[in-house]
Amino acid sequence: MRVVKLLEIAYGRSGDKGNGSNVGIIARHPEIYTFLEEKLTTEVVKEHMKNVCKGTVERFELPNIGALNFLLNDSLGGGGSVSLKLDAQGKTHAAQVLRLDIEVPERLLALVNEA
């Protein structure tokens, strides 16, 4: 096992709608998706984003594309048109989630390095 940034095993995209942002995390290999499905829980994401996300975190599994989508409720200070936040659109939230430290088996890290 080795602790790495989530970025080493996944890609990310994010966007916004009203006062919530949505963060898609896409596994870099099919076996990594199964690992993320187990380890990247709503609790883990909520703890990592606690300074941004004031509401609940919801997770949606998308196994057909090897992705997890997280909805971060109450994370934009009211939304782009009313917020004083610098990033009221949530475009950088995926980058923040990808900075999360995660303990990953060496076997899975090798799969990413082979690709």
N, C-alpha and C positions, 0 to 999 in steps of 0.2 A: 504494500500500500504506500501511496505517496500523496501528499497534500499538494494540490495544484489549483490554479484559478479555473473556474468553470469554463472560461474561454478556451482552454486547451482541449476540451472535449466536446464543445458545442459552439454553435453560432447563435446570434440573437437578432431580433427585430423588435421594434416597439412603436407604438402609436398612441393616440388618445381619442377620447370621446367624452365630451363634457368634463366632469370632475374625476374621471378615471383614466388610467393608462392600461395598456395591454402589452404584455411582454411575451414574445414567442421565443422559446429556447429549442433549437434544432440540433439533435445529436449528430456528431460527425461520423458515426458508424451505427448500423442497426443494433449491435449488441450494447452500445452505450445508451441507446434509448431505453432499453429494459432497465439498466442501472439507474438512469435518471428518474424513471417512473417510480422506482422504490425510494431513492434518496432525496430527490428535489421536491420536497413536500411544500404545501402552503405555509406550514409553520416555519420552515427553513427560509423561504423567500420573505415572509413577513418579518422575521427577525433581522434579516439582512437589510431590508428596506424600511425599517421602523422609523427612521427619521424623515422618510418621504411619504410612506403609506399610512394614513391615519385610520383607514377603514379596514374592511376584511380583504383577504386575498382568496380568490377563487382559482381553481385549476381545471383545465380541460385537456384531456388526452387526445392526441391525434396520431395514433400508431401508424396509419397509412403513410404519413410523411415523416415519421420519427420525431415528432415535436410535442412539446408541452406548451400550452398557452396559459398565462397567468393574467388575471384581471385584478389590478390594484385599485380598489375602490377608495375614494376620497384621498387621492394622491396628487392632485393638481391645484390645490388651493382655490377651488371653485371653478377652474377651467380657464382656458386661454383668454376669454374676453373680460374676466373679472379679477383675475389673480395678479398679485404683485410679484409672483415667483419668476425667476429668470427663465426657467424652463417650464412654463405652464402648459406646454404641449406634450411633454413626456417623451420626446424623441430620444433622450439619453438614458431612459430607464433600463433598456436592455443592456447597455454598456455597464451600468451599475450592477445589475444582476450577474453579468459575466465576470465581474471582479470578485465574486463570492469564492471563498476557499472551500474545497471539497476533497475528501479523501477518496482516492480512486485506486483500484487494483492495477498493478503494473501491467497485467495482461491486457486490460482495456487501453491503457496508454500506448502500448505497443501497436494495437490496431490502428490508432490514429496516426502514428508515425509511419506505418506501412503505406497508408493511402496517399 
